[in-house]
Amino acid sequence: MALLYKADPVRGEQWKVLFAEQAPDIEWRAWPDIGDPRDIHYLAAWQAPDDLETLLPNLQVLFALSAGVDQLDLGRLPASMPVVRLLDPGITQGMCEYASFAVLALHRDMLRYRQQQTERRWQAHRLVPAQKRRVGVLGLGLQARQILASLQPYGFALSGWARSQHRIPGVDCFAGAEQLPAFLGQCDILLCVLPLTEQTQGILDRQLFQHLPKGAALVNMGRGGHLVEEDLLDALASGQLSAAVLDVLQQEPAAPDQPFWHHPQILLTPHIAAMTQPESAFGVLLENIRRHQRGEPMLGQIDRKQGY
């Protein structure tokens, strides 16, 4: 029985050591050196190879080395193939750290102060107390709930929106399309941590921005496909939005002529909000392999109809 790894080769060496030390019964193989494909029961990958059924005839589980699976073309995978996303506590910690950094940067007007620094201009601006700053999160899954918990100590007025109803202590929860405008109308800073699906593709668009209070700010730490980039530029130019922190783009890496590179109201980072860390993720992956071997439900298995 073997596991095939298909992702960053540097981190792959760390995974290899962990498996050798703690799970020697599972043979480690790294793409493209797959050996006898009939031995491979598990695939751990960022993206799956083409012709998966033909290439790996005995594959039993695809483990996505990410918190989401939108990078996978689920329609090309065998319908009966379990797809399991990685519930890595290191990813959650990274997302919480990035969200706190982004919200605080926007709350304390750091993009404007950064621009003033380039202009050698010393000017203070009015400080809004955290209790009067309204922060909303699009999406109320595991990552979003942890992000909201990490923001609570600052005293922000917190809210969240999802397709279905949730109850979260200290968070004003909204649900469904009919409550989306009301949710947006009270967000001074909006964070998007939704999964990318057919329903959420392009959700951050001109129409959504118009429901936000004038001068609101945006943080997109979901996927680049959530954002209509031209609509963001228009909203910033009109003053409907004041600033944006973006960790993901439609095209990654960003093209040299991408206008976000030099935009004074945009802080751009190269998809680094969170990264899979073998040290924290290994135990989660191994536990799911053992669960599968015992015939038990695996943690993080996606609903193929929902796409997450």
N, C-alpha and C positions, 0 to 999 in steps of 0.2 A: 504494500500500500504506500502510495507516494502523494505528496503535495507539490504542485507546480506553482511557483511564484513568478508573477509577471508584473513588475513595477520597478521602482528606482533601484538600480543594482547596488548602490552604496548602502542603503538601508537594508537591502536584501542580505548583505553579509551579516548584519546584526540579527536578522530573523534566523539565518542559518545556524548561528551559534546557539541561540535560544532553543531551537528545536533539537539540536544535537545534545544539549545539556539536559533538557527537561522532557523531551518527547522523542527518544531515540527510536521508538517503534514506527515513527512516521518518517519515511524517507523524504529528504528535502531535495527538490530540483528547481533550477532557475532557468527561466526562458532565455534563450531559445534551445538550451540543451535539455530536451525533454526525455531523452532516453526512450525506453519502450513505452509508448503512449498507453498501452493497455494497463499499466501499473498505476496510472494516475486516477485517484478517486476524488481529489480535492484541488480546486484552482483558487488561488488567492491573487487577485489582480485589480489594477485600476481600470483597465479596459480589457475586454475579452478578445481573444484572437478570432479571426473569421473561421467559418465552417467548424464550429466547436464540436458538433456531434460527430463529424467525420474525423477530426483531428484527435479527439480524446473520447474514444467510444465507451469507456467505463466511468466517465466523470459523474459524480453523484451530487456535488454541491459546488456552487460558485460563491466564494466569499469576496465581496467588494471591499477593497482596502480604503474605504471612505465612509463618511457618515451618510452620504446620499448615493443614489445609484443612477442619476440622470445622465451620467457619462456613458452608461451602457445602453445599447439598443436592445431593449427587452424583447422586441418583436422578432429578433433574429436568434434568440435563445430558445432551446427546447422548452415547450410549454410546461413540462413536468419537472423542470430543473429548479430546485430551490435556490433562490438568490438571497444572500444574507448580507446585510450592511454591517459595518464595524461599529460597535458601541464602545469606542475607545474613550476611557475617562480623560486621557490626554487631549483628545479633540475637544471635549466639552470644556476643559480648563482653558484651552487656547481660545475658544470662541468667547468665553466669558471675559477673558483678559482683553481681547480685541474690542468687544462691545463696550466695555468700561472705558477703554482708551478713546474710542470713537465718540461716544456720548459725551464724555468729559471734554474732549477737544472742541466739540460743537457747542456744548453748554458754556464753556469759558471763552468762546470766540477765538480759538487759537489760529484758525485759518486767516482771520483778519489781522491778527498780531504777526503772523508769519509774513504776510504781505507788507505790513508796515516796516518790518525789519529790513526787507529788501529795499525799501524806500528810505531807510534811515529816518523814520518818522516815529517820534516818541509821543504816543497819545493813548490815554486810558479811556475805556468805555464802561458804561454802566453795567454793574454785575447783577444778574438776575438770580435770586436765591433758588437753590435746587427745589425747594418746596413749591415754587411757582413755575417750574419747568415740567412740561407734560411729555413723557416719553412713551411711545407706543411700539409694540412689536407685532409685525405681521407673521403669523404662524405661532402655534402654541404647542409644538412638539417638545420632545425631551430637551433639545438644545435651547429652545426659546424659554422654557420654564427655568432652566438653570441660569440663563442670561438675566431674566427678570429677577431671580433671587439675588444675583450678584449686584444688581443695580439698587436693590432696596435700601441698603445702608446709607446711600447718599441722600435719601429723602425725596427723590423725584416722585411725581404723581404718575403711576404706572398703569398702563392698559395693554390689552392684547386682543388680537382678532384671529379667529380660525373659522373654518367652514362649519364646525360643530361646536356645541356649547361646552365650555370648560368652567371650572371653579378653581381659582387660585387665590389663596389668602393675600390680601394687600394689592391685588391687581383687579382692575375693572375690566371684565371680559365681555367681548362682543362676539357675535356669531352670525354667519350667513351673509349672503349678498345684501340683504335688506338692511343690515346693521353696519355695513362697511362704511358708508358715507358718514354716519354719526361717529364712528371710531376715528376716522381720518380727521374729522373736524376738530378734534381735541388733541392732536398730536403736534407738539412743537418740534420734536425729533422723532422720526419714523425709522425703525430698523426692519429690514426684510431678512427673515431667516426661513422663508418658505421652502419646501421642496419644489423643484422645477418639474412641472407636469404640463399637459396640454391646457389645463385650466389656469395655471399661473404664468404661462409664457407671456411676456410683455405686460404683466400686471402693473408695473411701475411706468405708467404712461401719462400723457397729457391730462386725460380725464381724471385719473387718480390724483395727480398733483393739484388739480383745481379744487379738490375737496379738502386739502390741507389748509391750515391757517396761512395767510400770506406771510412769507419770511420763514417758513418752516425749513428744517434741514433733513437730509436723507442719509441713511447708512445702508448700503447694500452689501451684505455678507452672505447672501444666498448663492445665486448663480447669475452669470452675466445675462442669460436669457430672460431674466425677470425684468430687465431695464430696457426701455426704448431710449437709446442714448441721445438721439436728436431732440426728443421731448424734454430730457433733462437739461440740455443746453438752452433750449428755449425758455424753460421755467427759471433757470438761473438768470438769463438775460432780462427777463421781465420783472424779476424780483419776487415772483411767486415762491421760489425757493431761494434761500440765502447761501446754502453751502451743501456739499455732499462729501461723504467718505465712501470710497468704492474699493472693494477688495477683489471684485470679479468684473470681467468684461465679456462682451459678445465674442471678441477675438482675443485670444491669449497666446503668446504675449502681445501686448498692444503694438499696433503698427507705429512706425516713426511719425506718421502724420496724424495720429490720433489726437484730437484737440484737447483731450483731458490732461495730456502731459504737462501743459503749461498754463492750465486754467487756474486763476487765483482763488476760485471758490471751490475747487475740488482737491481733495487729498486722495491720491491714488497709491494703492499698495498691490504687490504682485501675487495675489491669491495666497496670502500667508496667515490669514486669521487663525487657522489651526492646521496642524500637520500630524499625520499618523506617526506615532512614536512606537517603535517595536517594543521598548521596555514596558510601556503601559498597555499596549494593544495585544501583546502575545497571550496573556492569560485569558483574555476575552475570546480570541480566536481558538485557542486550544480547548477551552471549555465547550465551545460550540461543536468542535470536532468530536469531543468525547460524548456530548449529548447526542449527536447524530449516530455515533457508534452504538449508543445504548438505546436508540430508537425514541429519544425524547425530543420535545420541541426545541428548536434552536432560537436563541435570543437575537432579535433583529431581523428575522426573516420577513421579507417584504410581501405585501399583497400585490400580486402581479397586475390585478385590475386597477388598483389605485396608483401603482407606480412608485410606491414608497412604503 
